[in-house]
Amino acid sequence: TGLCHTDKFTLSGADPEGLFPAILGHEGAGVVVEVGAGVKHLRPGDHVIPLYTPECRECKSCLSRKTNLCTAIRSTQGKGLMPDGTSRFSFRGQPIHHYMGCSTFANYTVLPEIALAKIRPDAPFDKVCYIGCGVTTGIGAVLFTAKVEAGASVVVFGLGGIGLNVIQGAKMVGADRIIGVDINPAREAMARKFGMTDFVNPNDLGPDGDIVGHL
């Protein structure tokens, strides 16, 4: 499992949608141990990644092709429950909430079939677990939100996990200039490996710190 800032935010108690008690974690990878009745495309032994924004491909939202937010799953997922309105977790007889439909901070978890993506058996779990949130969020922002085109110039503010994958996405689509902005100079080297062409540290711009004018 990976640790996302969203997990820490919920754990802090500041998340207005946070439910407790719960098993946190939504970036993960693992092996299917058992399948329930009606599961069609997965079997024990399959290597998978959990998806916190799965699509049933049947509801109005999924069929519209205008959003990736499946209303069929989100109505129960936001309540910390499985699609049937129940939890699969308990402690001393008391129910425990699911978290973002994944709950990866556990040796075993339970998800609906649509919330799992099958991966190659040789894919290393300690790397592919990150794909479930950090990679898809960053690359998805480039491809589907900003719709960056080949030859474009891109500025990325913040070179953490998401920012690095925004850079990676910009490189994938052929952006001509990819400028990274961060106050931590130690992040420059890794960002360049992901495809950043220029680095700006606002702290190096003097007392005025006019980052917009500098860019």
C-alpha positions as CSV (number, residue, x, y, z in Angstrom):
1,T,0.0,0.0,0.0
2,G,1.0,3.6,-0.5
3,L,0.4,6.5,1.8
4,C,-1.5,9.4,0.3
5,H,-1.9,12.9,1.8
6,T,-5.6,12.2,1.7
7,D,-5.2,9.4,4.1
8,K,-3.3,11.6,6.5
9,F,-5.9,14.3,6.1
10,T,-8.7,12.0,7.1
11,L,-6.7,10.6,10.0
12,S,-6.2,14.1,11.3
13,G,-9.9,14.5,11.9
14,A,-10.1,17.6,9.7
15,D,-11.8,15.7,6.8
16,P,-15.5,16.7,6.9
17,E,-16.4,13.5,5.1
18,G,-14.2,11.3,7.3
19,L,-16.0,8.4,9.0
20,F,-14.6,6.5,12.0
21,P,-13.9,3.8,12.9
22,A,-12.4,2.9,9.5
23,I,-9.6,1.1,7.8
24,L,-7.8,3.8,5.8
25,G,-5.7,3.5,2.6
26,H,-6.6,3.7,-1.0
27,E,-3.4,3.2,-2.9
28,G,-2.6,-0.5,-3.1
29,A,-1.8,-3.7,-5.0
30,G,-2.3,-7.3,-4.1
31,V,-3.5,-10.8,-5.0
32,V,-7.1,-12.0,-5.2
33,V,-7.6,-14.6,-2.4
34,E,-11.3,-15.4,-2.8
35,V,-14.2,-14.3,-5.0
36,G,-17.9,-14.1,-4.3
37,A,-20.9,-15.2,-6.2
38,G,-21.4,-13.3,-9.5
39,V,-17.7,-12.3,-10.0
40,K,-17.1,-12.9,-13.7
41,H,-13.6,-11.5,-14.6
42,L,-11.4,-12.2,-11.6
43,R,-10.3,-15.4,-9.9
44,P,-8.0,-16.3,-7.0
45,G,-4.4,-15.7,-7.8
46,D,-5.0,-12.6,-10.1
47,H,-2.8,-9.6,-9.3
48,V,-4.8,-6.4,-9.0
49,I,-4.9,-2.7,-8.2
50,P,-7.9,-1.3,-6.3
51,L,-9.7,1.7,-7.8
52,Y,-11.2,4.3,-5.6
53,T,-13.2,5.8,-8.5
54,P,-14.5,2.7,-10.2
55,E,-17.2,2.7,-12.9
56,C,-20.1,0.3,-13.1
57,R,-20.5,1.1,-16.8
58,E,-24.3,0.8,-16.5
59,C,-25.6,3.9,-14.6
60,K,-26.6,7.2,-16.2
61,S,-23.3,8.9,-15.2
62,C,-21.1,6.1,-16.6
63,L,-23.0,5.9,-19.9
64,S,-22.9,9.7,-20.4
65,R,-19.1,9.6,-21.0
66,K,-19.0,13.1,-19.5
67,T,-17.7,12.1,-16.0
68,N,-15.7,9.3,-14.3
69,L,-17.8,9.6,-11.2
70,C,-20.1,6.6,-11.0
71,T,-23.2,7.5,-9.1
72,A,-24.1,3.9,-8.6
73,I,-21.0,3.2,-6.5
74,R,-20.6,6.6,-4.8
75,S,-23.9,6.5,-3.1
76,T,-22.7,3.8,-0.8
77,Q,-18.9,4.4,-1.0
78,G,-19.2,7.8,0.6
79,K,-20.9,6.1,3.6
80,G,-18.0,3.7,4.1
81,L,-20.1,0.8,2.8
82,M,-20.1,-1.8,0.0
83,P,-22.6,-1.4,-2.8
84,D,-25.1,-3.6,-1.0
85,G,-25.1,-1.1,1.9
86,T,-23.1,-3.2,4.4
87,S,-19.5,-3.3,5.7
88,R,-17.3,-6.4,5.5
89,F,-15.2,-5.3,8.4
90,S,-15.8,-5.6,12.1
91,F,-14.0,-5.5,15.4
92,R,-15.4,-7.2,18.5
93,G,-18.8,-7.3,16.9
94,Q,-18.8,-3.6,15.9
95,P,-18.8,-2.6,12.2
96,I,-15.8,-0.8,10.7
97,H,-16.2,1.5,7.8
98,H,-14.5,1.0,4.4
99,Y,-12.4,3.9,3.2
100,M,-12.8,5.3,-0.4
101,G,-13.9,1.8,-1.3
102,C,-10.4,0.4,-0.8
103,S,-9.1,0.1,2.8
104,T,-5.6,-0.9,1.8
105,F,-4.1,-0.5,5.3
106,A,-4.9,-4.1,6.0
107,N,-3.5,-7.5,5.1
108,Y,-6.9,-8.4,3.6
109,T,-9.7,-6.2,2.2
110,V,-12.9,-6.6,0.3
111,L,-14.0,-4.7,-2.8
112,P,-16.6,-5.0,-5.5
113,E,-15.3,-6.5,-8.8
114,I,-15.6,-3.2,-10.7
115,A,-13.2,-1.6,-8.2
116,L,-10.3,-3.9,-9.2
117,A,-8.0,-3.7,-12.2
118,K,-6.1,-6.8,-13.2
119,I,-2.3,-6.2,-13.7
120,R,0.6,-8.3,-14.9
121,P,1.8,-10.9,-12.4
122,D,5.4,-9.6,-12.7
123,A,4.5,-6.0,-11.8
124,P,6.2,-5.1,-8.5
125,F,3.6,-4.3,-5.8
126,D,5.8,-1.7,-4.1
127,K,5.7,0.4,-7.3
128,V,2.4,-0.3,-9.0
129,C,0.4,0.4,-5.7
130,Y,1.1,4.1,-6.5
131,I,-0.8,3.9,-9.8
132,G,-4.2,3.7,-8.0
133,C,-4.1,7.4,-7.0
134,G,-0.9,9.4,-7.4
135,V,-0.1,8.4,-11.0
136,T,-3.6,8.5,-12.4
137,T,-4.4,11.8,-10.6
138,G,-1.4,13.5,-12.1
139,I,-1.6,12.1,-15.6
140,G,-5.3,12.4,-15.7
141,A,-5.1,16.1,-14.9
142,V,-3.0,16.5,-18.0
143,L,-5.0,14.3,-20.4
144,F,-8.6,14.9,-19.3
145,T,-8.7,18.1,-17.3
146,A,-6.2,20.5,-18.8
147,K,-6.2,18.6,-22.1
148,V,-2.5,19.6,-22.7
149,E,-1.5,19.3,-26.4
150,A,1.8,18.5,-28.1
151,G,4.0,21.5,-28.2
152,A,2.4,23.3,-25.3
153,S,4.2,24.9,-22.4
154,V,3.2,23.7,-18.9
155,V,3.9,25.1,-15.5
156,V,3.6,22.7,-12.5
157,F,3.4,24.2,-9.0
158,G,4.6,21.7,-6.4
159,L,6.8,18.7,-7.3
160,G,5.5,16.2,-4.9
161,G,3.9,12.9,-5.9
162,I,1.1,14.4,-7.9
163,G,3.3,17.1,-9.4
164,L,5.8,14.5,-10.7
165,N,3.0,12.7,-12.5
166,V,1.7,15.9,-14.0
167,I,5.2,16.3,-15.4
168,Q,5.2,12.8,-16.6
169,G,1.8,13.2,-18.3
170,A,2.9,16.5,-19.9
171,K,6.0,14.7,-21.3
172,M,3.8,11.8,-22.6
173,V,1.6,14.1,-24.7
174,G,4.6,16.0,-26.1
175,A,4.6,19.3,-24.2
176,D,7.5,21.4,-25.4
177,R,8.4,23.1,-22.2
178,I,7.7,21.8,-18.7
179,I,8.4,24.2,-15.9
180,G,8.5,23.0,-12.3
181,V,8.0,25.4,-9.4
182,D,8.9,24.4,-5.8
183,I,10.5,25.9,-2.8
184,N,12.4,22.7,-2.1
185,P,15.5,22.5,-4.3
186,A,16.0,18.8,-3.5
187,R,13.1,18.0,-5.7
188,E,14.6,19.3,-8.9
189,A,16.7,16.3,-9.7
190,M,13.8,13.8,-9.6
191,A,11.5,16.1,-11.5
192,R,14.0,16.4,-14.3
193,K,14.0,12.6,-14.5
194,F,10.3,12.7,-15.0
195,G,10.6,15.2,-17.9
196,M,10.8,18.7,-16.4
197,T,12.8,21.1,-18.6
198,D,13.1,24.1,-16.3
199,F,13.1,24.6,-12.5
200,V,12.1,27.7,-10.5
201,N,12.5,28.2,-6.8
202,P,10.4,31.2,-5.7
203,N,12.7,31.7,-2.8
204,D,15.5,32.6,-5.2
205,L,13.6,35.4,-6.8
206,G,14.4,38.0,-4.2
207,P,12.1,39.9,-1.7
208,D,9.4,40.6,-4.3
209,G,9.1,37.0,-5.3
210,D,7.1,37.8,-8.5
211,I,6.8,34.2,-9.8
212,V,4.3,35.2,-12.5
213,G,6.4,37.9,-13.8
214,H,9.5,35.7,-13.8
215,L,7.7,33.0,-15.7
